[in-house]
Amino acid sequence: MLDLDEITEDIGLGRFQLLQQLLVSGVRLADGAEILISSAVLSILQQEWELSPALKGSLMSIIFIGVFFGNLMGGPAADAYGRRLAVLLAYFGLVFCGLCSAISIGPMSMLTARFFFGLFYGFGMGPALTLQVEICPKAWRGHMVNVNNFFFTLGEVYAAWLLWAFLKDLKQTSDEESWRYVTALAVSPALLILPFAVLLLYESPHYLVVCGKHDQALAVVRSMAAQNGQSQAVAQVEASARMGLAGAEVFRPTSRSRLLPQQGGAGDEACQGWIDVLIRSEFGTIIVGGCYICFVANFLFFGLTYAMPQVFRVMRSPFHPATQVLVVTSADIPACLLSSILIRSKAYGHRDSLSALAIVLAMLLPTLIILELGDVGIVSAAIYASYLAKCAVTAFFTIAYVYVTEIFPSAYRCTAASTCMAGGRIGSVLAPLAFELLTSGGESHIPFWLLCSLLCMIAVWVIHRCLTFELKGEPLEDVVLKGGGNIKLKRPSLLTPPENKADKMRTGHRGRHTASAQEIQWKKEDAIQSA
């Protein structure tokens, strides 16, 4: 029982994972609050600073441009220097840049502050989700990502409450500084969590094993077992470690492995590192598909977040716009329940859930055209449609991120997952601009809703063509080895000693850890080759 995934299964879910979840979720909570408030105060800033439509949309899109670059930077940084450091840097940046947004004196200072806010959020988002995936039993990985996204929802609800308290009509009040108070208060939860994260956040044991820091990985596993009341789960590991120090051979490779055929001729010189794993294997198409489903998830999610406050502000309805925003935002709460049901289902995989949600959204989003009509009764019915759409979009967003955070090998998990998230952020960048450009010169939002429906229909095809397998309910893939012109994925033990320099120079890689994949036939000849 020296496999890291098996040890995690024996320890189970408990106080350790819940505490780590709380410590990393402040990143998502701060982002949820900032995104909604940034959208809601745009009309106020447009009047105060006399913004053009393009500049108005840019004040929202600049956040996602920052997130895009943050994703590209944070993934490789977390794979190189650790998930914990990336999350802590994100916390510091989010608090500082959020406060800078509140004291902005003009469009340029606001653009700068929002860009770096997005940069730090993107820097920490992938590592935070990956850290949660890597410390949880396989049955709970998706649920923990779902809970992490629920904190984004809590951030939105918190922001909606701030808007209701300070800016009920989403217009400037007699107190001209109200929007500044709301913007500053949006980062207060992250500020409160930050010192606890510095003191109590642990590093991922998968990352430590990949780096050859087996003693530190074992220390994390001990803490995990102690906090969960499962200290006996690591007793055999510690006994094996003592035997290993005595020179006994106690480790053997797993009997389960799979081969990923490389592209190119046999005489071609194989590339090193992440190119081998993420490009010259089936992971190449998964990255393409992952980028697109994340693109659709972000375009729809943030498109609705951006559009709803502005649509409600001019819509004929007996309710305050801020009240309507709060009601639609609360749709994310049942969406978390729906996501949990889909994640828990043993009959349907993540890809099945994504396809079903995309089909529902393709049919549901065009009904929001009713919001363009003036009759109060019909518009009230359309509000329910927007509620259901927001619920389905949030569930799609969650399942997409569950998929991309667990599908890749640990050595490059942050890099690959963050690449998909960066592709998704292109959608969040384009959504506000698309909304403004497609409604420029008129009040109709029909083209925007039809575009959203078309993207969902394309997503169904991409899911079935590009996402070739999944790891729902399966161990994580942690090791990348090379042999016989193929990339070989295996699961060695937690305590396997790191390779020496001569081995690294000969094989051109570090020791890494992997597990199995769903829908892959495990063949006896593969096990023989891995021995």
C-alpha positions as CSV (number, residue, x, y, z in Angstrom):
1,M,0.0,0.0,0.0
2,L,2.7,2.4,-1.0
3,D,0.8,4.1,-3.8
4,L,-0.1,7.8,-3.0
5,D,-3.6,7.5,-4.4
6,E,-4.3,4.4,-2.4
7,I,-3.0,6.1,0.8
8,T,-5.3,9.1,0.1
9,E,-8.2,6.7,-0.3
10,D,-7.4,5.1,3.0
11,I,-7.2,8.4,4.8
12,G,-10.5,9.6,3.2
13,L,-12.2,12.9,3.3
14,G,-12.1,14.8,6.6
15,R,-11.1,18.0,8.4
16,F,-7.8,18.3,6.5
17,Q,-9.4,18.6,3.1
18,L,-12.2,20.9,4.4
19,L,-9.7,23.3,6.0
20,Q,-7.6,23.4,2.8
21,Q,-10.7,24.0,0.8
22,L,-11.6,27.0,3.0
23,L,-8.1,28.4,2.7
24,V,-7.9,28.3,-1.1
25,S,-11.5,29.3,-1.8
26,G,-11.0,32.9,-0.8
27,V,-9.4,33.4,-4.2
28,R,-12.7,32.3,-5.9
29,L,-14.8,34.3,-3.4
30,A,-12.9,37.5,-4.1
31,D,-13.2,37.0,-7.9
32,G,-17.0,36.3,-7.7
33,A,-17.6,39.5,-5.8
34,E,-15.3,41.6,-8.0
35,I,-16.7,40.4,-11.3
36,L,-20.3,41.2,-10.4
37,I,-19.5,44.5,-8.9
38,S,-17.3,45.5,-11.8
39,S,-20.2,44.9,-14.1
40,A,-22.8,46.6,-11.9
41,V,-20.9,49.8,-11.5
42,L,-20.1,50.3,-15.2
43,S,-23.1,52.4,-15.8
44,I,-22.1,54.7,-12.9
45,L,-18.6,55.0,-14.2
46,Q,-19.9,55.7,-17.7
47,Q,-21.7,58.7,-16.4
48,E,-19.0,59.9,-14.1
49,W,-16.1,59.5,-16.4
50,E,-18.0,59.9,-19.7
51,L,-16.9,56.5,-21.1
52,S,-17.4,55.4,-24.7
53,P,-19.2,52.0,-25.2
54,A,-15.8,50.4,-26.3
55,L,-14.0,51.7,-23.2
56,K,-16.9,50.7,-21.0
57,G,-16.7,47.1,-22.3
58,S,-12.9,47.2,-21.9
59,L,-13.2,48.0,-18.2
60,M,-14.8,44.5,-17.8
61,S,-12.8,42.7,-20.5
62,I,-9.4,43.9,-19.1
63,I,-10.0,41.7,-16.0
64,F,-10.2,38.6,-18.2
65,I,-7.2,39.6,-20.3
66,G,-5.3,39.7,-17.0
67,V,-6.7,36.3,-16.0
68,F,-5.6,34.9,-19.4
69,F,-2.0,35.9,-18.8
70,G,-2.2,34.9,-15.2
71,N,-3.3,31.4,-16.2
72,L,-0.4,31.1,-18.6
73,M,2.0,32.2,-15.9
74,G,0.5,30.4,-12.9
75,G,0.3,26.9,-14.2
76,P,4.0,26.5,-15.1
77,A,5.0,28.4,-11.9
78,A,2.9,26.0,-9.8
79,D,4.4,23.0,-11.5
80,A,7.9,24.4,-10.9
81,Y,7.7,26.0,-7.5
82,G,4.6,24.5,-5.9
83,R,0.8,25.0,-5.6
84,R,1.0,26.6,-2.2
85,L,3.3,29.5,-3.2
86,A,1.1,30.3,-6.3
87,V,-2.0,30.5,-4.1
88,L,-0.4,32.8,-1.6
89,L,0.9,35.1,-4.2
90,A,-2.6,35.3,-5.7
91,Y,-4.1,36.3,-2.3
92,F,-1.6,39.1,-1.9
93,G,-2.2,40.4,-5.4
94,L,-6.0,40.2,-5.2
95,V,-6.2,42.2,-2.0
96,F,-3.8,44.9,-3.2
97,C,-5.3,45.3,-6.7
98,G,-8.9,45.2,-5.4
99,L,-8.1,48.1,-3.1
100,C,-6.4,50.0,-5.9
101,S,-9.6,49.7,-8.0
102,A,-11.5,51.3,-5.2
103,I,-9.3,54.4,-5.2
104,S,-9.0,54.8,-9.0
105,I,-9.3,58.3,-10.2
106,G,-9.9,57.7,-13.9
107,P,-10.3,55.1,-16.6
108,M,-6.6,54.4,-17.0
109,S,-5.9,53.7,-13.3
110,M,-9.0,51.5,-13.2
111,L,-7.9,49.6,-16.3
112,T,-4.5,49.0,-14.7
113,A,-5.8,47.9,-11.4
114,R,-8.4,45.5,-12.9
115,F,-5.8,44.0,-15.3
116,F,-3.5,43.1,-12.4
117,F,-6.5,41.9,-10.3
118,G,-7.3,39.5,-13.1
119,L,-3.6,38.5,-13.5
120,F,-3.3,37.5,-9.9
121,Y,-6.6,35.7,-9.9
122,G,-5.6,33.7,-13.0
123,F,-2.2,33.0,-11.4
124,G,-3.8,31.3,-8.4
125,M,-6.9,29.8,-9.9
126,G,-5.4,26.7,-11.6
127,P,-3.0,25.9,-8.6
128,A,-5.9,26.3,-6.1
129,L,-8.1,23.8,-8.0
130,T,-5.2,21.4,-8.7
131,L,-4.3,21.4,-5.0
132,Q,-7.8,20.4,-4.1
133,V,-7.9,17.6,-6.6
134,E,-4.6,16.2,-5.5
135,I,-5.4,15.9,-1.8
136,C,-8.8,14.3,-2.1
137,P,-10.0,10.7,-2.5
138,K,-11.1,10.1,-6.1
139,A,-14.9,10.0,-5.3
140,W,-14.7,13.5,-3.8
141,R,-12.4,15.3,-6.3
142,G,-15.3,16.7,-8.4
143,H,-17.3,17.7,-5.3
144,M,-14.4,19.7,-3.9
145,V,-14.0,21.6,-7.2
146,N,-17.8,22.1,-7.1
147,V,-17.5,23.5,-3.5
148,N,-14.7,25.8,-4.7
149,N,-16.9,27.1,-7.4
150,F,-19.7,27.5,-4.8
151,F,-17.4,30.1,-3.1
152,F,-17.5,32.0,-6.4
153,T,-21.2,31.9,-6.0
154,L,-21.0,33.1,-2.4
155,G,-18.8,36.0,-3.7
156,E,-21.5,36.9,-6.2
157,V,-24.2,36.8,-3.5
158,Y,-22.1,38.8,-1.2
159,A,-21.5,41.4,-4.0
160,A,-25.2,41.4,-4.8
161,W,-25.9,42.2,-1.1
162,L,-23.4,45.0,-1.2
163,L,-25.2,46.4,-4.3
164,W,-28.6,46.1,-2.6
165,A,-27.2,47.9,0.5
166,F,-25.4,50.7,-1.3
167,L,-26.6,51.0,-4.9
168,K,-30.2,49.6,-5.1
169,D,-31.0,51.1,-8.5
170,L,-27.4,50.5,-9.8
171,K,-27.2,54.3,-10.2
172,Q,-25.1,56.9,-8.4
173,T,-26.6,58.0,-5.1
174,S,-26.2,61.3,-3.2
175,D,-23.0,59.8,-1.8
176,E,-20.7,59.9,-4.9
177,E,-18.2,57.5,-3.2
178,S,-20.7,54.6,-2.8
179,W,-19.3,52.6,-5.7
180,R,-15.8,52.9,-4.1
181,Y,-17.1,51.5,-0.8
182,V,-18.7,48.6,-2.6
183,T,-15.5,47.9,-4.6
184,A,-13.3,48.0,-1.5
185,L,-15.5,45.8,0.5
186,A,-15.5,43.1,-2.2
187,V,-12.0,42.0,-1.3
188,S,-12.6,42.0,2.5
189,P,-13.2,38.2,2.7
190,A,-9.9,37.5,0.9
191,L,-8.1,39.9,3.3
192,L,-9.6,38.0,6.3
193,I,-8.5,34.5,5.0
194,L,-5.0,35.6,3.9
195,P,-3.2,35.3,7.3
196,F,-4.7,31.9,8.0
197,A,-3.7,30.7,4.5
198,V,-0.1,31.7,5.2
199,L,0.0,29.7,8.5
200,L,-2.2,26.6,7.6
201,L,-2.0,25.9,3.9
202,Y,-0.1,22.8,3.0
203,E,1.7,21.8,-0.2
204,S,0.3,19.1,-2.5
205,P,1.9,15.7,-1.8
206,H,1.7,14.8,-5.5
207,Y,3.8,17.9,-6.3
208,L,6.4,17.0,-3.6
209,V,6.7,13.4,-4.8
210,V,7.2,14.7,-8.4
211,C,10.0,16.9,-7.2
212,G,11.6,14.0,-5.2
213,K,10.8,15.6,-1.8
214,H,9.5,12.3,-0.4
215,D,10.2,13.2,3.3
216,Q,8.1,16.4,2.9
217,A,5.4,14.5,1.1
218,L,5.3,11.9,3.9
219,A,5.0,14.8,6.4
220,V,2.0,16.2,4.6
221,V,0.4,12.7,4.4
222,R,1.0,12.3,8.2
223,S,-0.7,15.6,8.9
224,M,-3.6,14.6,6.6
225,A,-4.0,11.3,8.4
226,A,-3.8,12.9,11.9
227,Q,-6.3,15.6,11.2
228,N,-8.7,13.1,9.7
229,G,-8.3,10.7,12.6
230,Q,-6.7,8.0,10.3
231,S,-3.1,7.8,11.6
232,Q,-3.1,4.0,11.1
233,A,-3.4,4.6,7.3
234,V,0.3,5.7,7.1
235,A,1.7,3.1,9.5
236,Q,2.6,0.7,6.7
237,V,4.2,3.5,4.7
238,E,6.4,4.5,7.7
239,A,7.3,0.9,8.3
240,S,8.2,0.4,4.6
241,A,10.3,3.6,4.8
242,R,12.3,2.2,7.7
243,M,12.8,-1.1,5.8
244,G,13.9,0.9,2.7
245,L,16.5,2.7,4.8
246,A,17.8,-0.7,5.9
247,G,18.4,-1.7,2.3
248,A,15.5,-4.0,1.8
249,E,13.7,-3.9,-1.5
250,V,10.1,-3.1,-0.6
251,F,8.9,-1.2,-3.6
252,R,7.7,-2.6,-6.9
253,P,6.0,-0.9,-9.9
254,T,2.3,-1.2,-10.3
255,S,0.9,-3.8,-12.6
256,R,-1.3,-1.2,-14.3
257,S,0.0,1.0,-17.0
258,R,-1.0,2.3,-20.4
259,L,1.0,3.4,-23.4
260,L,0.3,6.6,-25.3
261,P,1.6,6.4,-28.8
262,Q,3.7,9.3,-30.1
263,Q,3.1,10.9,-33.4
264,G,5.9,11.0,-35.9
265,G,8.3,8.5,-37.4
266,A,10.4,6.1,-35.3
267,G,13.6,7.8,-36.3
268,D,12.4,11.2,-35.1
269,E,14.1,12.5,-32.0
270,A,11.5,12.5,-29.2
271,C,10.9,15.9,-27.6
272,Q,11.4,16.3,-23.9
273,G,9.1,17.3,-21.1
274,W,5.6,18.6,-21.5
275,I,5.7,18.5,-25.3
276,D,5.9,14.7,-25.1
277,V,3.0,14.4,-22.7
278,L,0.6,17.1,-23.7
279,I,1.2,17.4,-27.5
280,R,2.5,14.0,-28.7
281,S,-0.2,11.9,-27.2
282,E,-4.0,11.8,-26.9
283,F,-3.7,14.7,-24.5
284,G,-3.2,17.0,-27.5
285,T,-6.8,16.7,-28.6
286,I,-7.9,16.9,-25.0
287,I,-6.2,20.2,-24.5
288,V,-7.9,21.5,-27.7
289,G,-11.3,20.3,-26.5
290,G,-10.6,21.5,-23.0
291,C,-9.8,25.0,-24.2
292,Y,-13.1,25.1,-26.2
293,I,-15.4,23.9,-23.4
294,C,-13.7,26.3,-21.0
295,F,-14.2,29.0,-23.6
296,V,-17.9,28.3,-23.9
297,A,-18.3,28.0,-20.1
298,N,-16.6,31.4,-19.6
299,F,-18.3,33.1,-22.5
300,L,-21.8,32.1,-21.2
301,F,-21.1,32.5,-17.5
302,F,-19.5,35.9,-17.6
303,G,-21.6,37.0,-20.6
304,L,-24.7,36.5,-18.5
305,T,-23.0,38.1,-15.5
306,Y,-22.3,41.1,-17.6
307,A,-25.6,41.3,-19.5
308,M,-28.1,40.7,-16.7
309,P,-27.5,43.9,-14.7
310,Q,-27.7,46.0,-17.8
311,V,-30.8,44.3,-19.2
312,F,-32.6,44.5,-15.9
313,R,-31.7,48.2,-15.5
314,V,-33.8,49.1,-18.6
315,M,-36.4,46.4,-18.3
316,R,-39.9,47.2,-17.3
317,S,-40.4,45.3,-14.0
318,P,-41.8,46.1,-10.6
319,F,-38.6,45.0,-8.8
320,H,-35.4,46.9,-8.2
321,P,-32.6,46.0,-10.7
322,A,-30.4,45.0,-7.8
323,T,-33.1,42.7,-6.5
324,Q,-33.3,41.0,-9.8
325,V,-29.5,40.6,-10.0
326,L,-29.6,39.0,-6.5
327,V,-32.4,36.6,-7.6
328,V,-30.6,35.5,-10.7
329,T,-27.2,35.3,-8.9
330,S,-28.8,32.9,-6.4
331,A,-29.4,30.5,-9.2
332,D,-25.8,29.5,-8.7
333,I,-26.8,27.8,-5.4
334,P,-29.1,25.2,-6.9
335,A,-26.6,24.9,-9.8
336,C,-24.0,23.6,-7.2
337,L,-26.6,21.0,-6.2
338,L,-27.1,20.0,-9.8
339,S,-23.4,19.8,-10.3
340,S,-23.0,17.6,-7.3
341,I,-25.7,15.2,-8.6
342,L,-24.0,14.9,-12.0
343,I,-20.6,14.4,-10.4
344,R,-21.9,11.7,-8.1
345,S,-23.7,9.9,-10.8
346,K,-22.1,6.5,-11.7
347,A,-24.2,6.0,-14.8
348,Y,-23.0,9.2,-16.6
349,G,-19.5,10.5,-17.0
350,H,-18.3,14.1,-17.1
351,R,-18.5,14.2,-20.9
352,D,-22.1,13.0,-20.8
353,S,-23.0,15.7,-18.3
354,L,-21.3,18.4,-20.4
355,S,-23.1,17.3,-23.6
356,A,-26.5,17.2,-21.9
357,L,-26.0,20.7,-20.3
358,A,-24.8,22.1,-23.7
359,I,-28.0,20.8,-25.4
360,V,-30.2,22.3,-22.7
361,L,-28.5,25.7,-23.0
362,A,-28.7,25.7,-26.8
363,M,-32.5,25.4,-26.4
364,L,-32.9,27.6,-23.4
365,L,-30.8,30.7,-24.2
366,P,-32.9,31.8,-27.2
367,T,-35.9,32.1,-24.9
368,L,-34.2,35.1,-23.3
369,I,-35.2,37.0,-26.3
370,I,-38.5,37.5,-24.4
371,L,-36.6,40.0,-22.3
372,E,-36.8,42.4,-25.2
373,L,-40.6,42.5,-25.1
374,G,-42.3,45.2,-23.0
375,D,-45.2,43.3,-21.4
376,V,-44.5,43.0,-17.7
377,G,-46.2,39.5,-17.5
378,I,-44.1,38.1,-20.3
379,V,-40.9,39.6,-19.0
380,S,-41.6,38.1,-15.6
381,A,-41.7,34.7,-17.3
382,A,-38.4,35.5,-19.0
383,I,-36.8,36.1,-15.6
384,Y,-37.5,32.5,-14.7
385,A,-35.8,31.5,-18.0
386,S,-32.8,33.5,-17.1
387,Y,-32.7,31.9,-13.7
388,L,-32.7,28.4,-15.3
389,A,-30.1,29.5,-17.9
390,K,-27.8,30.8,-15.1
391,C,-28.2,27.5,-13.2
392,A,-27.3,25.4,-16.3
393,V,-24.4,27.6,-17.2
394,T,-22.9,27.4,-13.7
395,A,-23.2,23.6,-13.7
396,F,-21.5,23.4,-17.2
397,F,-18.7,25.7,-15.9
398,T,-18.2,23.5,-12.8
399,I,-18.1,20.1,-14.7
400,A,-15.7,21.6,-17.3
401,Y,-13.3,22.6,-14.7
402,V,-13.6,19.3,-12.9
403,Y,-12.7,17.5,-16.1
404,V,-9.6,19.6,-17.0
405,T,-8.1,19.6,-13.4
406,E,-8.0,15.8,-13.1
407,I,-7.3,14.5,-16.6
408,F,-3.6,15.4,-16.9
409,P,-0.5,13.9,-15.3
410,S,0.6,15.5,-12.0
411,A,4.0,16.7,-13.3
412,Y,2.2,19.0,-15.8
413,R,-1.3,19.1,-14.3
414,C,-1.2,22.8,-13.5
415,T,0.4,23.8,-16.8
416,A,-2.2,21.8,-18.9
417,A,-5.2,22.7,-16.8
418,S,-4.2,26.4,-16.7
419,T,-3.7,26.3,-20.5
420,C,-7.3,25.2,-20.9
421,M,-8.5,27.8,-18.4
422,A,-6.5,30.4,-20.3
423,G,-8.3,29.4,-23.5
424,G,-11.5,29.8,-21.5
425,R,-10.6,33.2,-20.5
426,I,-10.7,34.3,-24.1
427,G,-14.4,33.7,-23.9
428,S,-14.7,35.9,-20.8
429,V,-12.7,38.6,-22.6
430,L,-14.9,38.5,-25.7
431,A,-18.3,38.2,-23.9
432,P,-18.6,41.8,-22.7
433,L,-17.3,43.1,-26.1
434,A,-19.6,40.9,-28.0
435,F,-22.6,42.1,-25.9
436,E,-21.7,45.7,-26.5
437,L,-20.9,45.4,-30.2
438,L,-24.0,43.2,-31.0
439,T,-26.3,45.7,-29.3
440,S,-24.5,48.9,-30.6
441,G,-26.9,51.3,-32.3
442,G,-30.0,49.7,-30.8
443,E,-31.5,48.2,-27.7
444,S,-31.9,44.6,-29.0
445,H,-29.9,41.8,-27.5
446,I,-31.3,39.1,-29.7
447,P,-28.0,38.6,-31.7
448,F,-26.1,38.0,-28.5
449,W,-28.5,35.3,-27.2
450,L,-28.4,33.5,-30.6
451,L,-24.6,33.6,-30.6
452,C,-24.6,31.9,-27.2
453,S,-26.9,29.2,-28.4
454,L,-24.7,28.5,-31.4
455,L,-21.6,28.1,-29.3
456,C,-23.4,25.5,-27.2
457,M,-24.3,23.5,-30.3
458,I,-20.7,23.4,-31.4
459,A,-19.6,22.4,-27.9
460,V,-21.6,19.1,-28.2
461,W,-19.6,18.2,-31.3
462,V,-16.3,19.1,-29.7
463,I,-17.0,17.1,-26.5
464,H,-17.6,13.9,-28.5
465,R,-14.7,14.4,-30.9
466,C,-11.9,15.8,-28.7
467,L,-12.4,14.6,-25.1
468,T,-11.4,11.0,-25.7
469,F,-11.4,9.7,-22.1
470,E,-11.9,10.9,-18.5
471,L,-10.8,10.1,-15.0
472,K,-14.1,10.3,-13.2
473,G,-13.8,7.8,-10.3
474,E,-10.3,6.8,-11.3
475,P,-6.9,7.5,-9.7
476,L,-4.9,10.4,-10.9
477,E,-2.1,10.0,-13.4
478,D,1.1,11.0,-11.7
479,V,4.2,9.6,-13.5
480,V,5.5,10.1,-17.0
481,L,8.1,7.7,-18.2
482,K,9.5,7.0,-21.7
483,G,10.3,3.7,-23.3
484,G,10.3,2.1,-26.7
485,G,9.3,5.2,-28.6
486,N,6.2,5.6,-26.4
487,I,5.1,7.7,-23.5
488,K,4.3,5.4,-20.6
489,L,2.1,6.4,-17.6
490,K,2.6,4.5,-14.4
491,R,1.9,4.7,-10.6
492,P,5.0,4.1,-8.5
493,S,5.0,4.3,-4.8
494,L,5.0,7.4,-2.7
495,L,8.4,6.6,-1.3
496,T,10.2,5.6,-4.5
497,P,13.6,7.4,-4.2
498,P,14.3,10.0,-6.9
499,E,16.5,9.2,-9.8
500,N,20.2,10.1,-9.6
501,K,21.8,12.6,-12.0
502,A,23.1,9.9,-14.3
503,D,19.6,8.4,-14.7
504,K,18.1,11.8,-15.4
505,M,20.7,12.5,-18.1
506,R,20.2,9.1,-19.6
507,T,16.4,9.2,-19.7
508,G,15.9,12.9,-20.0
509,H,13.2,13.2,-17.3
510,R,12.5,13.3,-13.6
511,G,10.6,10.6,-11.7
512,R,6.9,11.3,-11.8
513,H,3.7,9.6,-10.7
514,T,0.6,8.5,-12.6
515,A,-2.5,6.4,-12.3
516,S,-5.1,4.8,-14.6
517,A,-7.7,6.2,-16.9
518,Q,-11.4,5.3,-17.4
519,E,-12.3,3.5,-20.6
520,I,-8.7,2.3,-21.1
521,Q,-8.2,-1.5,-21.4
522,W,-5.4,-2.6,-19.1
523,K,-3.5,-5.3,-20.9
524,K,-1.1,-7.8,-19.5
525,E,1.6,-7.1,-22.1
526,D,1.6,-3.4,-20.9
527,A,2.2,-4.6,-17.4
528,I,5.1,-6.8,-18.5
529,Q,6.7,-3.9,-20.3
530,S,6.4,-1.7,-17.2
531,A,8.2,-4.2,-15.0
